[in-house]
Amino acid sequence: MAHDQALLNDILAHPDDDGPRLVYADWLEEHREADRARLIRLQCELAPLPVYHPRLQGLAAEEDKLLQRHGAKWAAPISDWVSSWGFRRGFVEELRITLQQWRAHLANVLALAPIRRVHLQRLSTLPGPATARELAESPLLGRLAELDLKNATFQHLELTALAASPHLAGLRELGLHNNPVAAAGLEALGAARFLGGLERLDLSMYPLMEGGAAPLDPRLIKALAGRPGSTG
């Protein structure tokens, strides 16, 4: 088991590298975990394929069978701490969690799986600046490539606090679908010094706050679109 943990630690330390995952797959096969090894290899092969690749459908069908047969067992170490999960490249990489689960369990989950994407479930009340600061100050944020705050009811003060976090430096995707963030919050995004790696920003269903909010300033759109490799 010590060797098993060393291999997992290498994956956790290099979450974007397929090499340690494939080494782990070899180890699993040697230890009679052929299906688990196959999922890792299969999903690593699937990940870069374009939508219309001729092998996509067959590989995806095999992936579905493996996950239907074993997915719950393979996710069992973290399943009690999250609302739902998704496998990518052979490991649980994607979570849907509540704010309470983030507070209580995210550190434990990150010690067991190379989590890269978190979807924070809709908050039952307005989050408030304190909640946003709590998220912004969490070093766990720095482990993520994607943060989805869809419908999380963030407004401009909360977004301003979150956008100032140095832990966002590794973020590639930020989802703000249907958050009433208003012009001030969007300006905070445009000025955020730690979002230089952002490749995708979802502002779809951007609603007006009570009393009306200014439409997206063309200068802000230009600033966001001007980030290296980014799209608005």
C-alpha positions in Angstrom: 0.0 0.0 0.0 2.9 2.4 0.5 3.8 2.1 -3.1 0.2 2.6 -4.1 0.1 5.9 -2.0 3.4 7.1 -3.5 1.9 6.7 -7.0 -1.2 8.5 -6.0 0.8 11.3 -4.5 2.6 11.7 -7.8 -0.8 12.1 -9.5 -1.9 14.6 -7.0 1.3 16.6 -7.5 1.0 16.6 -11.3 -2.8 16.6 -12.0 -2.5 17.7 -15.6 0.1 15.0 -16.6 -1.1 11.7 -17.9 2.3 10.0 -17.2 1.8 9.3 -13.5 -1.8 8.1 -14.2 -0.6 5.6 -16.8 2.1 4.4 -14.4 -0.6 3.8 -11.8 -2.7 1.9 -14.4 0.3 -0.5 -14.9 0.5 -1.0 -11.2 -3.2 -1.6 -10.9 -3.1 -4.2 -13.6 -0.2 -6.0 -11.9 -2.4 -6.1 -8.8 -5.5 -7.6 -10.4 -7.4 -4.4 -10.9 -7.7 -4.7 -14.7 -11.0 -2.7 -15.0 -9.6 0.2 -13.0 -6.5 0.2 -15.1 -8.6 0.1 -18.2 -10.6 3.2 -17.2 -7.5 5.2 -16.6 -6.0 4.3 -20.0 -9.4 4.7 -21.8 -10.2 8.1 -20.4 -6.7 9.4 -21.0 -7.2 8.3 -24.6 -10.7 9.9 -24.8 -9.7 13.3 -23.2 -8.0 14.9 -26.3 -10.3 13.4 -29.0 -12.4 15.8 -31.0 -16.2 15.4 -31.0 -16.4 13.7 -34.3 -13.4 11.3 -34.0 -14.3 7.9 -35.3 -13.2 6.1 -32.1 -15.1 8.3 -29.8 -18.5 6.5 -29.7 -16.9 3.1 -29.1 -14.6 4.3 -26.3 -17.4 6.2 -24.7 -19.6 3.2 -24.6 -16.9 1.1 -23.0 -16.4 4.0 -20.5 -20.0 4.0 -19.6 -20.1 0.2 -18.9 -17.0 0.4 -16.6 -18.5 3.3 -14.6 -21.9 1.7 -14.3 -20.3 -1.4 -13.0 -17.6 0.1 -10.7 -18.0 3.8 -10.5 -19.7 3.9 -7.1 -17.1 1.6 -5.6 -14.2 3.6 -7.0 -15.7 6.9 -5.8 -16.6 5.5 -2.4 -13.7 7.1 -0.4 -15.1 10.6 -1.1 -18.8 10.0 -1.9 -20.1 10.8 1.6 -18.4 14.2 1.5 -19.8 15.5 -1.8 -23.1 15.8 -3.6 -21.9 14.2 -6.8 -18.7 13.5 -8.7 -17.4 12.8 -12.2 -14.4 10.8 -13.5 -11.9 12.3 -15.9 -8.7 10.6 -17.1 -9.3 7.7 -14.7 -9.9 9.6 -11.4 -12.6 11.7 -9.7 -11.7 15.2 -11.0 -15.1 16.9 -10.8 -17.3 17.6 -7.8 -20.6 19.2 -7.1 -20.6 20.4 -3.5 -22.4 22.7 -1.1 -20.7 25.5 0.8 -21.0 23.4 4.0 -19.2 20.4 2.2 -16.5 22.8 1.0 -15.9 24.0 4.5 -15.9 20.5 6.1 -14.6 18.1 3.6 -12.8 19.6 0.6 -9.3 19.3 2.1 -9.9 15.6 2.8 -11.2 15.1 -0.8 -8.2 16.8 -2.3 -5.9 14.5 -0.4 -7.5 11.5 -2.1 -8.3 12.7 -5.7 -6.8 15.1 -8.2 -9.8 17.5 -8.2 -9.7 20.1 -10.9 -13.3 21.2 -11.2 -15.8 22.2 -8.5 -19.4 23.2 -9.0 -20.6 25.1 -6.0 -24.3 24.4 -5.6 -26.8 27.3 -5.4 -26.7 29.0 -2.1 -30.0 29.1 -0.2 -29.4 32.7 0.8 -27.4 35.5 -0.6 -23.7 34.6 0.0 -22.6 38.0 1.5 -19.0 39.4 1.4 -17.9 37.2 4.4 -18.7 34.1 2.4 -16.9 35.4 -0.7 -13.9 36.3 1.4 -13.9 32.8 3.0 -13.8 31.2 -0.5 -11.2 33.7 -1.7 -8.9 33.0 1.3 -9.1 29.2 0.9 -5.8 27.8 -0.4 -7.9 24.9 -1.7 -9.0 27.2 -4.4 -5.5 27.0 -5.8 -5.9 23.3 -6.7 -8.7 24.0 -9.2 -8.6 24.6 -12.9 -12.4 25.3 -13.1 -14.8 26.9 -10.6 -18.5 27.0 -11.5 -20.6 29.4 -9.5 -23.7 28.9 -11.7 -26.8 30.3 -9.9 -24.8 30.9 -6.7 -26.4 34.3 -6.3 -23.1 36.2 -6.2 -23.4 40.0 -6.6 -20.8 42.6 -7.3 -19.4 42.9 -3.7 -19.0 39.1 -3.4 -17.4 38.9 -6.9 -15.0 41.8 -6.1 -13.8 39.9 -3.0 -13.4 36.7 -4.9 -11.6 38.2 -7.8 -8.9 39.6 -5.5 -7.8 36.1 -4.4 -4.3 35.1 -5.3 -5.4 31.5 -5.2 -7.2 32.0 -8.6 -3.9 32.2 -10.4 -4.2 28.7 -11.8 -7.9 29.0 -12.8 -8.7 28.4 -16.4 -12.5 28.5 -16.4 -14.8 30.6 -14.3 -18.6 30.1 -14.5 -20.8 32.9 -13.4 -24.0 31.9 -15.3 -27.0 33.7 -13.9 -25.3 35.7 -11.2 -26.5 39.3 -10.7 -23.0 40.7 -10.5 -23.7 44.1 -12.1 -21.2 46.4 -13.8 -19.0 46.9 -10.7 -18.4 43.2 -10.3 -17.5 42.8 -14.0 -15.1 45.7 -13.6 -13.5 43.8 -10.7 -13.0 40.9 -13.0 -11.4 43.1 -15.7 -9.0 44.5 -13.1 -8.2 41.2 -11.3 -4.5 40.6 -11.3 -4.6 36.9 -10.6 -6.9 35.9 -13.5 -4.2 36.0 -16.3 -4.6 32.3 -17.0 -8.3 32.4 -17.6 -9.3 30.8 -20.8 -13.1 30.8 -20.5 -15.4 33.1 -18.6 -19.1 32.2 -18.6 -21.3 35.3 -18.2 -24.4 33.8 -19.9 -27.8 34.8 -18.6 -26.2 38.0 -17.0 -29.3 39.6 -15.3 -30.0 43.1 -14.4 -30.1 43.9 -10.7 -33.0 45.8 -9.2 -33.0 49.3 -10.5 -31.0 48.3 -13.6 -27.4 47.7 -14.3 -25.2 49.1 -17.0 -24.7 46.9 -20.0 -21.3 45.3 -20.4 -18.8 48.1 -21.0 -17.0 47.5 -24.3 -13.8 48.3 -22.6 -14.4 45.5 -20.1 -15.2 43.1 -22.8 -12.0 44.1 -24.6 -10.0 43.7 -21.4 -11.3 40.2 -20.7 -10.9 39.1 -24.3 -7.4 40.5 -24.4 -6.1 38.1 -21.8 -3.7 35.6 -23.4 -5.8 32.7 -24.7 -9.0 33.9 -23.2 -12.5 34.2 -24.5 -15.4 36.2 -23.2 
